[in-house]
């Protein structure tokens, strides 16, 4: 069973940048999808970005042009580069890996707070 562990969260200023990392205890090459989700206070968990193997990358409209996902199968990591951060990006960010059969794995989450 693969475990996903996020890191890199913290406090950032508006307009700043931060990179989140997701490290897997096993291989991520077999995941059909990998991505990042977030849950802001009082909101449901929502998609930030999702990579589907062999297909295009899907970004939420709110982060397009600011966030970039990078998957490294050799290192078993998935990183999220976040630029031009906004206060509304404040949330707990979760790494996700999904198999073609629908089974999903989640990390424990990492908090990002964007505030001056």
N, C-alpha and C positions, 0 to 999 in steps of 0.2 A: 504494500500500500504506500502510495506516494504522499509525503507530507510537504506542504508549501509554507514557507516562512517569509513574511514580508519584513523589510527594514527600510530605513531612510526617511521616515516621517519626522515631523517636528514642526517648528515654527518658522514661517517664511513671511517676508514682507510683500505687500502688493507689488506686482511687477517683477518679483524675483523668480528664481528658478530653484528646483529641487528635483532629485532623482530618487525614485522608489525602486527597490530591488525585490525580486521574488526568487528565492532559492528553493529548489526541489531536492528532497532527500533521495529521489531516484531519477530515472530518466524521464525527460519531458517529451522526448521525440514521439512517443506513442499517443500523446494527447492530440485529439482532433482539433480542439479549440483551446486557446489560452488567452487570458485577458485580465483586465482590471475593472473592478466595480467599486462604487463608493456609496456610503450612506451618510447623508448629512443629518444633523439633529432634527427630529420630527418628520423625516422623510423616509420613503422606502429605498431599499438598495437599488441602484441604477447602474446601467452599463456606462463605462467610461470608454473602453476600447476593447475590441476582440479580434484576435487573429484566428482565421479558419484555415487549416492546412490546405494548401493548393488553391486557395481563393484569396480574395482581397481582404484588406483590413477595414474594420468598421469602427468609426469614431463617433461618439456622441457629438451632436452639433455644438454643444457648449464648450467643447475642448478642441475642436478642429482647428488646425493651424498653430496650436499652442502645445499640445501634448504629442509625444511620439513613443510608440512601443517598439521594443527590440527584443527579439527572442534569440537565444543562443543555445541551441541543442547540445553543443559540445560541453558547455559549462553548466547546463541544466538551470539556466536562469532566464527570467523575463524581467526586463527593466522598463520603467516608465519615466521618461524625461518630461518634466513639466516646466514650461516657460510662461512668462507673462502671467504669473499667478494672480488670481482675484480672490477677494474675501469669500465669494460664493463657491470657491473650490474647497473650502473647509469641510472636511468629512473624514470618516474612517475609510481607508482604501483597502480593498481586498483583492488578493490574487486568486485567480480561478483557472482550473484546468478541467477540461471536459473530454470524455471519450465519445466515440461515435455511438455507443449504445445508450448514451444519455446520462451516464454516471458522471457526477461532478465532484471535484475536490476544491476545498476552500482553505485559504490561510486564515490566521487569527485576526488579521487586520492591523493596519498601522495608521495612527492619527496624523492628519495634516491640518494645521491651523494657519490660515493666511490672515495676518493682522499687522497693523502698524503700531 
